[in-house]
Amino acid sequence: MGSLGALVKHPDDFYPLLKLKMASRHAERQIPSEPHWAFCFSMLHKVSRSFALVIQQLDIELKNAVCIFYLVLRAVDTVEDDTSVATDIKVPILKEFYRHIYDPDWHFSCGTKNYKVLMDEFHHISTAFLELEKGYQEAIEDITKRMGAGMAKFICKEVETVDDYDEYCHYVAGLVGLGLSKLFHACGTEDLAPDTLSNSMGLFLQKTNIIRDYLEDINEIPKSRMFWPRQIWGKYVNKLEDLKYEENSVKAVQCLNDMITNALIHVDDCLKYMSALPDPAIFRFCAIPQVMAIGTLALCYNNIEVFRGVVKMRRGLTAKVIDRTNTMADVYGAFYDFSCMLKAKVDKNDPSAQKTSSRLDSILKTCRDSGVLNERKSYIIPNQTNYTPLLAVLLFILLAIIFANRGPSGPN
């Protein structure tokens, strides 16, 4: 439910957190009875609780297809991520992975914790995949083939230029955007979105993750994982790992800001993509991660803590995003608020300041030109509320008592 201290400081987080907790419990009770589907949805909860929650609102047919699409690509990603697997073994598996999804007997042991279970029990995913409609199967196969080939290429290639960076992000995330657009079209509710917009949806999320996860990736054992392009970090340090050292703090933050400025170039495309989605469930499914991404970038910008630990949105703010992202007006409002928050942190002496401000001004103008900014509640500007900190504490304690008295066998 989030820390007690955070609730005292942000009492209006309480209701969204309560709704999120109830929605999460409801999602966990929606696990199908068939063993292979039960495995797939249970695994989805283990490798991405937020994704498992958002996916629940989709139509059952599309929900199943998106679940399998996500797990197949997560499996491909697990092979790529495991730095203990030798290159001569890894590359052929990545290139042939699209064939393995048709083989219920295939598995490959790699990864750790839940990801190892995902790979060891991959036959459940293949079995579920074979039950999907042919249109969904073809879309998943196509994206898996292209992603595996692209990942294999970058196993043997460093990310040197910004073009390399965009190409790598296309393979690992832009293709996810293209694949989801194909699945939305296959279910009959959406027109097929332009590839450029679908690609930007993936690149914006992937670049946010790469920026946020710098420390985790650079400290990966047995071998560092390096995705920041030399063309950017080479302006500030001699080696990418130098950014994590305290003596390079000023240069590290400048490099971070440069990376975030690069990510912002995709925002206009993302807003265009989302504004064209008529189906409310598909819209929320797409919009919530995008709002989370701009919020994360706003927190990371000019923040040395990216090189010291994990920087992420507090859980109460995440709950607000999930609760309040229902219409395009909400999205414009969120991007406006977080862009304002980010712009307030721009230091005019930062090497990228002019470019950063220009891109933020473009985003803010797009949001203002929508004409709907007055139709939303702010995520970051405090609202008037009848809650007091004391009441928030009392409500939290009451909720804790209720859940403590309701074990797994208690009433639903």
Residue pairs with C-beta under 8 A, 6 or more apart in sequence:
1 7
1 17
1 18
1 21
1 315
1 396
1 399
1 400
2 13
2 17
2 314
2 315
2 316
2 319
4 393
4 396
6 13
6 314
6 315
6 316
7 13
7 14
7 17
7 316
7 392
7 393
7 396
8 389
8 392
8 393
9 389
10 314
10 316
10 317
11 385
11 387
11 388
11 389
11 391
11 392
12 320
12 382
12 383
12 385
12 387
13 314
13 315
13 316
13 317
13 319
13 320
14 316
14 387
14 392
14 395
14 396
15 323
16 316
16 319
16 320
16 322
16 323
16 324
17 315
17 316
17 319
18 399
19 319
19 323
20 53
20 318
20 319
20 322
20 323
23 53
23 56
23 322
24 49
24 53
26 56
27 45
27 52
27 53
27 56
28 45
29 412
30 41
30 56
31 38
31 41
31 42
32 38
32 41
35 124
36 124
36 125
36 127
36 128
37 64
37 128
39 121
39 124
39 125
40 67
40 68
40 71
40 124
40 125
40 128
41 52
41 67
43 71
43 114
43 117
43 118
43 121
44 51
44 52
44 55
44 67
44 70
44 71
45 52
46 114
46 117
47 71
47 74
47 114
47 115
47 118
48 70
48 74
50 292
50 318
51 70
53 322
54 284
54 285
54 288
54 289
54 322
55 63
55 66
55 67
55 70
55 285
56 63
57 281
57 284
57 285
58 66
58 281
58 282
58 285
59 187
59 189
59 281
61 133
61 187
62 183
62 184
62 187
62 189
62 282
64 128
64 132
65 132
65 133
65 136
65 140
65 183
65 186
65 187
66 180
66 183
66 285
67 128
68 125
68 128
68 129
68 132
68 136
68 140
69 136
69 139
69 140
69 143
69 179
69 180
69 183
71 118
71 125
72 101
72 125
72 129
72 140
72 144
73 143
73 144
73 147
73 176
73 179
74 115
74 118
75 97
75 118
75 119
75 122
75 125
76 94
76 97
76 144
76 147
76 148
76 151
77 151
77 172
78 110
78 111
78 115
78 118
78 119
79 85
79 90
79 93
79 94
79 97
79 108
79 110
79 111
79 119
79 151
80 90
80 94
80 151
80 155
80 172
81 111
81 115
81 225
82 90
82 110
82 111
83 220
83 221
83 222
83 223
83 225
84 110
84 222
85 110
87 155
87 156
90 152
90 155
91 152
91 155
91 156
93 108
94 148
94 149
94 151
94 152
94 155
95 148
95 149
95 152
96 148
97 144
97 145
97 148
98 141
98 142
98 144
98 145
98 148
100 106
100 108
100 122
100 126
101 125
101 126
101 129
101 140
101 141
101 144
102 126
102 129
102 130
102 141
103 126
104 123
104 126
104 127
104 130
105 123
106 122
106 123
106 126
107 119
107 120
107 121
107 122
107 123
108 119
108 122
109 116
109 119
109 120
110 116
110 119
111 118
111 119
118 125
129 137
129 140
130 137
132 140
133 186
135 186
136 183
136 186
139 179
139 182
139 183
139 186
140 179
140 183
142 179
142 182
143 175
143 176
143 178
143 179
143 182
146 171
146 175
147 171
147 172
147 175
147 176
149 171
150 167
150 168
150 170
150 171
150 172
150 175
151 171
151 172
153 171
154 168
154 171
157 164
158 164
158 226
158 230
159 165
159 168
159 226
159 227
159 228
159 229
159 230
160 229
160 230
160 231
161 229
161 230
161 231
162 229
162 231
162 232
162 262
164 229
165 227
165 228
165 229
165 231
165 232
165 262
166 203
168 227
169 202
169 203
169 206
169 207
169 210
170 199
170 202
170 203
172 206
173 202
173 203
173 205
173 206
174 198
174 199
174 200
174 202
174 203
174 206
175 199
175 202
176 202
177 198
177 199
177 200
177 201
177 202
177 203
178 195
178 198
178 199
178 202
180 198
180 201
180 286
181 190
181 192
181 193
181 198
182 192
184 190
184 193
184 277
184 279
184 282
185 191
185 192
185 193
189 278
189 279
189 282
190 277
190 278
190 279
190 282
191 276
193 273
193 276
196 269
197 269
197 270
197 272
197 273
198 273
200 266
200 269
200 270
200 273
201 266
201 269
201 270
201 273
201 286
201 290
203 263
203 266
204 263
204 266
204 267
204 270
204 290
204 293
205 289
205 290
205 293
207 259
207 262
207 263
207 266
208 263
208 293
208 296
208 297
210 217
210 227
210 228
210 259
211 256
211 259
211 260
211 263
211 297
211 300
211 306
212 296
212 300
212 306
212 310
212 311
212 312
214 228
214 243
214 244
214 256
214 306
214 307
215 244
215 306
215 307
215 308
215 309
215 310
216 310
217 224
217 225
217 226
217 227
218 224
218 225
218 226
218 240
218 241
218 243
218 244
224 240
224 241
226 240
228 240
228 255
228 259
230 240
232 255
232 258
232 259
232 262
233 240
233 243
233 255
235 255
235 258
235 351
236 243
236 248
236 251
236 252
236 254
236 255
236 258
237 243
237 248
237 251
237 252
237 255
242 248
243 251
243 252
243 255
243 256
243 307
244 252
244 307
249 304
249 307
252 304
252 307
253 302
253 303
253 304
254 350
254 351
254 352
256 300
256 301
256 302
256 303
256 306
256 307
257 301
257 302
257 346
257 350
257 351
257 352
257 353
257 356
258 351
258 352
260 297
260 300
260 301
260 342
260 356
261 352
261 355
261 356
261 359
263 297
264 297
264 356
264 359
264 360
264 363
265 359
267 294
267 335
267 359
267 363
268 362
268 363
268 366
270 290
271 331
271 332
271 335
271 363
271 366
271 367
273 286
274 283
274 286
274 287
274 290
274 328
274 331
275 328
277 283
277 286
280 326
283 327
283 328
284 325
284 326
287 325
287 328
287 330
287 331
288 321
288 322
288 325
290 331
291 321
291 325
291 330
291 331
291 334
291 335
291 338
291 379
292 313
292 318
292 321
294 334
294 335
294 338
294 339
295 313
295 317
295 321
295 334
295 338
295 379
296 311
296 312
296 313
297 338
297 342
298 338
298 339
298 341
298 342
298 345
299 311
299 312
299 313
300 306
300 311
301 342
301 345
301 346
302 345
302 346
302 347
302 350
303 311
305 311
313 321
317 379
317 380
320 379
321 334
321 379
324 330
324 334
324 376
324 377
324 379
325 331
325 334
327 375
327 376
328 370
328 372
329 370
329 372
329 373
329 375
329 376
330 376
332 366
332 367
332 370
332 372
332 373
332 376
333 367
333 372
333 373
333 375
333 376
333 377
333 378
333 379
334 376
334 379
335 363
335 367
336 363
336 364
336 367
336 368
336 373
337 378
337 379
337 380
337 381
338 379
338 380
339 360
339 363
339 364
339 367
340 364
341 380
342 360
343 356
343 357
343 360
343 364
346 353
346 356
346 357
346 360
347 353
350 356
367 373
377 383
